[in-house]
Amino acid sequence: MRLMRALRIRSAVALAAVVSFSVPAVMRAQIGHPPDRSPYEDFKIGQSVTVMGGWLSVKRDLADVAPQPSWLAGLRYDIGVGGPASLFVRYMASPSERNLLVPTNTKATRIISTPSVTTHLIDGGLDLSLTGRKTWRHLMPSTNVGFGLVSDFAKADTGAYQFGTKFSFNYGFSLRYLPRRGPQLRLDATNYFWQYQYPDRYFVKAADTTSILTDTRNREAWRSNWALTAGVTFPLFR
């Protein structure tokens, strides 16, 4: 009996020792990497200015009077507002060309020129980091939403069409490379939405019985337009 009791005590002590050593190991495995080897680093989201350039892929509109896809350039200002969130304002300009239409001409001669036009976009919104206030191997992905204005600051053309100044809204995704010091790198993909409005002349038939548009329900049409940009970010007041 004494032998059995001694064996039980030794077994309990051995089991307790195994548990005492295995639990910390499991906890360490759940936590992940040691602090000096962790791919995650704390990052303070402060203020910054970004100089960027890229490509504005304007989607063809129903009447084919929209600016053609072209390069763009701009500036962006960000300020952290707590946690993983920051607010931004952004201005971009895209010089391009568009078709100038004369509705009373036949289809074969309707496009009379392709004048230059510059699309101006100004917007602001909220940017939310997907990794919180940390970077992963110096990378920080984020998602953002915003709204603003888009305009070409041009008057109505000979066909009575005017792009004018329009309300727009957008959503997008970003990826930033954030070294401990110095300038940062930023990639953005933003989808802008704005509306086209067409004059009555676009629905009047020409001598060949064709018109620019035929269905009056298409007098107003929304289109999405992707902007892809890359930029260099300069932190402020660090």
N, C-alpha and C positions, 0 to 999 in steps of 0.2 A: 504493500500500500504506500509506504514511504517512497519507494522507487517510482511508482506511478505518479505520485503527487509531485515529486521532483521533476519528472519528465514534463508534466503539464506546465509547471512553473517556467521551466527552461523554454518550452515551446511558446508560451505567452510572451516571455521576454524577447525571444527571437522575432516573433511576429510584430511586436511593438517596434523593434528596431528597424525591421524592413519597412513598416509603414512610415516611421519617422523620417527615413531617408528617401522614400519614394514620393511622398506628398510634395515636398519642396521641389523635386525634380519635375513633377507634373505641373506644378504651378509655374515654374520657370518656362516650361514648354508652352503653356497657355499664354503667358505674357509675351513671349517672342524672343527678340534679340536682346543681348546686353546693351545698356545705354550707349557704350562707346562703339557698338557695331550696328545699331539700329538704322534702317534706311529712312526712318522718319525723323524730322527735325522741326522744332518749334519755329514759327515764322510770324512776325508781327505785321499785320496788314495795315500799312500806313498810307501815306500820300505818294503819288507818283504821276509822272507825265510820260506818255508813250508817243513816239514818232513812228508812223506806220505807212505802209503802202501795200498794194495788192491789186485785186481784180474784182470788178463789179459785173456780175453776169445778169444783165437785165433781160427778163423774160419777154419774148415777143408778145405784144398786145394784139387785141382783135383787129385793130385798124392798121397795124404796122407803122405807127408813128412814134413809138417809144425810142429813146436813145439806144444806140447799139452797145453791146458789151465792150467794156474798155477798162483801162487801168484806173486806179484811184489812189489818193494820198490823203493823209489827215493827221489829226492830233487827238489824244484821249487823256483825260484827267480822272484819276481814281482817288477816293478817300475812304479809309476803313471806318465803319460805323459800329463796330462791336462784333465779337465772335468771328464767324467765317464770312460775314457780309461786308460789302463795300458799295458805295454809290459811284456812278461814273457819268461824265458828260463827254460827248464825242462830236467832232466835226470832220467830215470828209467831202472831197470834191472829185468828180470824175468827168474829165473832158471827153467828148465823143461826138457822134453825128446822128442825125435822125432824118427820116424821109419827110419831105414837104409835099403834101398832096393837094391837088386841085379837084374837088369833088365833081365839078361839071365836065371835066375831061373824060375821055374814054379810058377804059382800063389800061390800054397799052401806053397811054401818054399821061396817066394820072400822077405819077411821080415826076416832079419837074426839077428837083434838086435835093441834095443831102447837106443841109447847112450844119455848121458846128453848133454844139450845145454843151453846156456844162451842168451836170447834176450835182446839186449841193444837198448834203444830208447832215442834219444836226439832231442829236437825240441824247437822251439820258435814261438811266435806269438802275437796276439792282443787279449786282454780281455776287454769286454765292459759291464759295469754294467747296468742292466735293470732298476734300480731305481735311476740312476744318481749318484750324490755325496751324497746320503742319504741312510740310512738304514731304514727298516721297522721292528719295534720290534727287532732291532739288527740283522736282516737278510738282506743279499744283494745277490740276484740272478744275474747271469751274463752269457753271451755266449762268446765263443772264437773260433778262427780259428788259425791254425798254420801249419808249415811244418818243416821237418827235415830229419834225417837219422835213419835207423834201421839196425842192423847188429848182426851176431852171431860170427864174427871174426874167422870163421872156414874155413879150406881148403876144396876142393872138396873131397867127400867121394868115396868109392869103386865103386859106381854106377855112378860116374861122376857128381853127383848133388852138387851144392854149393849155399847156400843161399846168401852169400856174404854181401855186404853193399849196401843198397837200399835207394832211395829217398822215402819219405812218406809225406803225408799231412793228416790233421785231423781237426775235428770240435768237439765242446763239450759244455757242460753246467756245471755251478758251482753254489753252494750255500754256502755262508759263514755266520758264526755266529760271529759278531763283538762286543764284549763287550767294554765298555769305556776304560778299562785298562786290561793289561795282555794278555796272548796268545789267539789266535782265533782258531776257528774250520772251516774246509773246506771239502766239498764233491764235487767230480768231476766225470763226466761221459764223456769219450772221445772216439770218434770213429776214429781209425787209418786206413789208406788205404796204402797198399803197394803191389808190384807186385811179382809174382813167375815166374821164368823162368826155363824151363826144358830142359835137354840135349837130343841129338838125340837118345841116347840109350833107352830112355823111350818109344820110338815109335817102337822099334824093337821087333818082336814076338819071344817068347821063344819056347821051345820044345813042349809045350802044346797049341801052336798057340795063346796064349794070350800075351798081352803087357800091360805095366803100363798105357799108354795112347794110344788112337787110332786115335784121330782127331788132325792133325797137327795145326789146327787153335787154339788149346789150348796150344800152346807152351809157351805163356805168358798169365797170368791170374791175375787180380786184386782181392783182397779180403779185406773185412772190418773186423776190430778186435776191440772189445770194451774193454776199460780199466775202471774199477770202483775203485776209490780210496777215502780214508778218510785220513785227515792229521791235524796236529797241526801247526798253523802259528805263527811266532814270528816277530812282527813289528820291524823295524830297524830305528834308529836315530830319535826317537820321543822325 
